[in-house]
């Protein structure tokens, strides 16, 4: 059986197994073990523990739980509601102000948490009822939160970019830096579209009689500026070469925990335990996926699937932009069924030789991949 046929068989079996709802880590591990045993025999299974633990021994992985705890600390406080309220007051006189405020709050909150679900939950909980009460259409209200929430995996610190950096062995600091301008650009484009739709539908300045004093506009800023300063500091530390991603993540997590305690009085042991518990649960899940995805990649490489796919694509001799379009289409379809973490860790080892062979920058492709996700 040729490596390409084996690759198609692996793809079909993996998709079918994950479609059953099996946890991603167990699904990838089961497929890797099964195909290694079938095609390489029992001796190949002896390399499983070494492969998994060698993949998890990367020091860069320390940044993953730290950024997750950083996001969990911010998400557990009232930072999201304060951020939304502050923007709503400042953008009060702008057409479609509430929609734009929600998108802006999503962008800033996602930069604090690095998580799309946390962003949608924190901002949408207040934003959607408020927009519906003020006369905005349901599709515009929910669409603004859904679109704004996706910025959580693009604006650094981004868990998705950390996973891509680990899988592709590229600089996480450079990935973070590369995500800033696209993230801000998407935010502006979302806001412009929301403004246009609000104007077109007539939902413009629906509460125009409400006036906020300068005191009311400024009173929430002291609570928010320290968190935003932490994000700016983390990016500066990474870009300026002051700290590694792991060091910056550790300092950022510690500062966010301290600020949550000081600013929002989240000091009860039960509250702090909930933050650490949620962070530990998500970190454990992602690290299990990373470990088994490394085993999955080892299996693909040992069966010559990765090399054969890269060689076959190179032999097509088609325009590199057509190759990129095909890759994005594949990722788009996969994203309808699988979460970003699974897609990135499964496909990156296969796609990297193709991307580099076509002359694309891996950092640039990381941003494209993240936007696709």
N, C-alpha and C positions, 0 to 999 in steps of 0.2 A: 504494500500500500504506500503510495507516494506521500511525502510530507504535506502537500497541499490538501490532499483528500483527508488526511488525519486532522489537519487544521479545521476543515469544514465540519468534520464529525465532532471535534472538540467544541466548536462554536454552537452546533445544534444541541449537543448534550448539556452544555453549560446554560444556554438560554432556557431550555426546557426545565432544568432543575431549579434555576432561580425563579422561574415563573410559578413554581409551586408554592412560593412564599418561604422557602427554606432560608435561614440566615445566610448572608452572603459569604461570611468566613467559612462556614461549614460546607456550602456549595462549592466554592473554589477549591477547598482542601480535598473534598471528596472526588471531584473531577480529576485533580492533579494526581492523587493517589491511584485512582482507577486506571488512568491511561499509562502512568509509569509502570504499574504492575503488569498490565496487559502487553505492552510493547517492549519493555526493558527487563521484565522479570522481577523476581523478588529482591534481588541484590540492589536494585535502584532505590527501593523503599528505605534502605538503611541510611540514605543521605537526607531523609526528610527532617529529622530534628536539627541536624547541623545547618541545613539550608534556612530553616525558619528562624532559628536563633541568631544565625549570622546576619540575616536581614534586619532583625530587630536590635542588633547591637550598635546601629548607627547613632552617633551622639546627636545628630540633627533631630532625631525623633523626640528628644526632650522638649523641644519647642512646642510640640503638638499638644500635650496635656496642659502646658502652661497657658497657651493662647485659649484653650477651651475653658479653663478655669477663669481666665480673664473675662471671657464673654459671659460665662455663667454668673459671675459676680455682678456685672453690669445689668444683665437681664433680670436678676432677682430684685433689683431696686426700682425706684420710680424714675430712673433716668430717662426711659423711653417716653413716659407721659410728660415729663418736664420738657424734654426736647421738642415734642410735638406742640405743646402749648406755647413754648417760646417762639417757634417759627410761625405758628398761627397768628400770634400777636404782631410780629414784625412784618409779615406778608399780608396783613389784613386788607389793604387797599388794592391788592393785585387781583385782576380777574381770575376766577377759579382758585382763589387763595387757599382754600382748604385742601384741594387736591394737590396743589404744588407744595403746601406745607407737609402733607403726608409723604410725598416722594422725597422731599428734602430730609425729613426726619428719618425715613427709611435709610437713606444714603449715609447719614451721620451715625445712626445707631448700628448699621451693619458694619461700619468701620470700627465701632467699639466692640462688637460681639463676634464678627467674622462668620455669622450664621444667618442664613436666609429664614429658616423656620422661626428662630428667636425674634428676628426683626419683624416678620409678619405678625407674630403673636403679640408682641409688645405694642407696636404702632397700630395694628388693625383693631385691637381690642377697643381703643378709644376713637380712632380715626373714622372707621366705617359707620358706626352709629351717629357720630357727629355730622358726617357728610350727608347721610340719609335724612337726618333731622333738618338740615339746612336746604334740602331740595335737590341735591345732586342725585343723578340716576344711579341705580344699583350697580350697573355694569361698570360705570366710570369709577364709582367708589371702591368696589372690590378689585377692579383692574389696576388702580393706582397702587394699592397695597401689594398685590401679586407681583406687579412689575418692579416696584421699588424694593420689595423683599429680595429679588434676585441679585441686587447689587451687593448683597452680603457676602457672596463668594468671589467678588471681583476686587472691591476696595480693601486694601490691606488693613490689619492682618487677616489673611484669607486661609482657612483650613484647606480649601481645595488647592490653592497654589503650593502649600506646604507638601501635600500629597504628590502633586505633579513634580515638584522639585526633588523629592526623595526618589520617585520612580524613574525620573529622567536624569538624575545626578546633575542637576543644574543649580545655580545659586538661588537660594530662597530670597535673599536680600534683593537681588536684581529682579526677581519675579515680582516682589512686592512693589518695587519702584516702577516697574513696567505697567502695573495695574492701576496706578493712580490716575493718569490722564484719561485712559479709556473709561474708568469708573466715573470720573467727573463729567466726561463728555456724554456718556449714557444718561447720567442724572439730568444734565441740561436738556438733552433731547426728550426725555420723558416729561420734564416740566413743560417744555414748549408744546408738546402734543397735548398735554392736559389743559394748558391755557387755551389752545385752539379749540379743543372739544367743548370746553366750558363756554367759550364765546359763541360757538356755533349753536349750542343747545340753549343758550340764554340763561345759564346758571352763573351769572356774573354779579359779584358783590351782593350776594343774597342777604347779608346782614350789614348793609352799608351804613346803617344808623349807629352801629356800635363803634365807640371810639376808645382806644387804649392810650393811656397817658405814658409818658416816657418812663415813669417809675414802674408801671406795670410791665413795660417791655423789657426793662433791665433787671427786674427782681429775680428772674430765674437763671440768669447768666452765671452768677457765682457757683451754682450747683453743677453747671454743665462744663464750664471752661476747664476745670481740672481733668476731667475724663478726656476731653479733646486734646489737652496738652500731653497726656500720656501717649495717645496715638501718634501725635506729631513727634514726640520724643523717641518713641520706638522706631519710627521710620528714619529719623535723623541718625539714631545710633547705628542702624543697619547700613544706611547709605554712606555715612561718614566713616565707616570702618571702626567705630568705637567699640562695638560689641558684636558677637556672633548672634545668629537668630535665637539660639537657646538662651543665651545670657539676657538678651533684650526681652524675650518672652517671660523669663523668670521675674525680672524686675517689673515688667508691665503687670503681670498677674498679682504680684505682691502689692504694688501701688493701688491697683483697682480694688483689691480686698480692703486695704486700709481706707480708701476714700468712700467705699460703700458703708463701712462702719462709721466713719466720722460724719459724712454728709447726710446719709440717709438712715442712720441709726440702726443698721442691720447688724446688731451685735449679739443677739441671743444665740446660744449654742445650737439650738434647733435650726435657725436660719443659716448659720455658717456651715453646719453639717449638710444641709440640703444643697448648698453651693458645691461643696467638695464631693458629695455623693453623685450629683449630676455630672460634674466634671470627670470623675473617675469612671462612671458608667459609659459615657461617650468615648473617653480616651481608650478604655478597654476594648470597646467595640471596634474602633478604628485600628488599633494596634493588632487585633486579631485578623482584621481584613488585610492589613499590610503584610503580616506574616504569611498568611495563606496565599496572598497574591504573589509574593516573592516565590513561593513554592510553585505556583501556577506558571509563572514566567520561566522558572528553571525547567519545568516539565516541557513547556513549549520549545525552549531552546535545545534541550537534550534530544527531542524528537525532530529537530531541524525545521520546525514549523516557522519560527520567526525568520530564519535565514531564507527559507524558500519563498515566503511572502515578499520580503524585501527584494529578492532577486527577480521574482516574477513581475513586480511593479516596475522595477528598473528596466526590464526588457520590453515593456510596453512601448517605451519611447514616445510617450504622449506629453503634452504640455503640462508643466508642473502645476499650473493653476487648476487644470482639470483634475489632477491627482488630489490637490487640496480640497476642491469642491466635493469629490467623491468621499474623502475622509470626513468632511463636515456633515455630509448627508448621512453617512453611517453612524456618526456620533449623535446626530439629531434623532435618528430612529431608535438607537440604543437608549437615549435619554428618556424616551417615552415609557420605558419598562424598568430601567435600573437607576439607582441613585448615582450621583456624580462620583463618589469615592470609588465605587466598584468599577465604573467605566474607566476612570483614569488609571487605576492600578492594573486593570486587565489589558488595556489597549496600548498604554504608553511604551512598554517594552517592544511591542510589534511596530508601532508607528515611528519610533525614534530613528531607526535606520533609514526609513523611507523619507522622513522629513529632512534629515541631514543630507541624504543623497540627492534630494531635489534642490538643495541649496537654501532652505529656509532656516532662519535663526530659531533654535529651540526655545529661547526666552519669548520671542514674538509668538511662536506657536502656542506656548503656554497660556498667553493672554487670549488667543483665539479659541483655544480649547475651553478655557474657563467661561468665556462669554457664551459659547455653545452650550455648556452645561447649565 
